Amino acid sequence: MTIRYLHTMVRVKDLDATMDFFRLLGLEEKRRIDNEKGRFSLIFMAPPGQHETPVELTYNWDGDEGLPSDSRHFGHLAYRVDNIYEMCAKLQDAGVTINRPPRDGHMAFVRSPDNISIELLQEGDALAPEEPWASMENTGHW
């Protein structure tokens, strides 16, 4: 079973200032997703020639007033896996709580012992819904 690092997500309050800062470090915008329904933007920035190691800047259009004092800047680490159901079963068998089960066959969230949120994403197309995941409720937060 292989795993591949995807990105680290951080929430930002001032998107322009944050992007300017990362540009000063030498990072470039590689991809942008503007989600009208969810009212947020995801901007992926990476060093030249290192597109596979981006930082994801998450910007909520309606503000994020708790930032920076609520410690929500750091969001999660993301990894792509060969089979999300097998990975979640392996983690669950080892005593890891599946905070957001892979009901959609595509995405799950777990937390490390130090409470670091980890996003797991299925390689390729989503898998067909499968029990026990399809009907499993969320546990805690991610």
N, C-alpha and C positions, 0 to 999 in steps of 0.2 A: 504494500500500500504506500503510494508516494504522497508527499505533501509539498506544496510550493508557496513560499511567501508571496503575498500580493501587495499589501500596503499597510500603513499606519494612518488612522483617522484622527484628526483634531478638529474641534469646533472653534470657530472664529467669530468675533464680534464685529470687526471692521475688515471686511474682505479686501478692499483696495490696499489698505495699509499692510495687511498680512501678506498679500501677494507681492507687494513692493519689497517687503523684507526678504521673502524667499528668493525673489529675483536678485537682490543684492548678494545672496549666498551663491547665486549662479544657477538656481533652478529655473526651469521653463515650464509653462503650462503645456500639458500633453493631452489633456482631455477634460471636457466640461459637460456636466449633466445639469440642466435646469429643469426642475420638477414643479410645474405649475400647480398641480393638485396638492402636493405636499408642501409647497411654498418654501423650497430650499434649493440650494445649488451645491453641487459637489465639483470641486476643481482639483484635478490631479496634477501635481507638479513634481518634476524629477530633474536631476542633473543631466546635462547633455550626454547622450550615449548610454544612459542608464534608465531607460524607460520602464524597466521591470521593477524599479524600486521607488515608487512614488510616495509622496505624502498626500493624503486626501484632506483637503480643506472643506469642512462642512459649514455652510453659511445658511442660517435660517432667516428668511426674508423679513419676518415679522419681529426680528430681534431675539436676543438671548440674554435677557437682562441679568441673569445670574452670573454671567461671565464677567470678570475672571474669578470672582470670589467663591463660586460654588464648586470648584475643582472639576468642572465638566469639560475642560479643554481637551483632555486626552479621551478619545473615544474607544478605539479598539485596534487590535492587530487582525489582519485578514489573511487566511490561508486557503488555497484551492486544494481539494482532495479528490482522489479517484472515485470514491464511493462514499457519499455523505452518510448513508445509513450504516455502513460498516464502521466508519469512524465514530459515529455517535454511539453505536452499540459497544464498541471497544472502550470508549471513555466512560459510558454508563456502567459497564461491567467493572471498571476500576474505581467506581464510587463517585465519578464526576456528575454533577447535576447538569442536565441539559436545560438551560434557561429558556431558550427559544428552540423548540424541536423543529426538525426539517420537514414540516407538514407539506411543504410545496415541492419536496425533493430537490431543493436548490440551496437553501440557506438555513444555518443553525447558529446559535450563539451559546457559548459556555464561558465559565470564568475560571481563571487560574486560582491556586491556593491563596495568592496575594490579591485576589479580586480584580485581576486584569481581564477585561472583556475580550474574547476571542471570537471572531466571525469565521465560520467555515462555509465555503462555497463549493458546490458541486462542479467538477470539471465538465465542460460541454453542456449539453442540454440537461434540464432538470429530469430527475428520475420520476417514474410514475409514483403517485402517492402509495404509501405502504404503511401498514400497521406494525408496531404500535404508534408510529410517528404521526400518522395522518390525524388521529384523534387526540393526541397528547396536548394538554394545556401548557401554557407558559408557566415557568416557575421563577419567582423573583423578577429581577430586571437584568438587562444586559447593557 
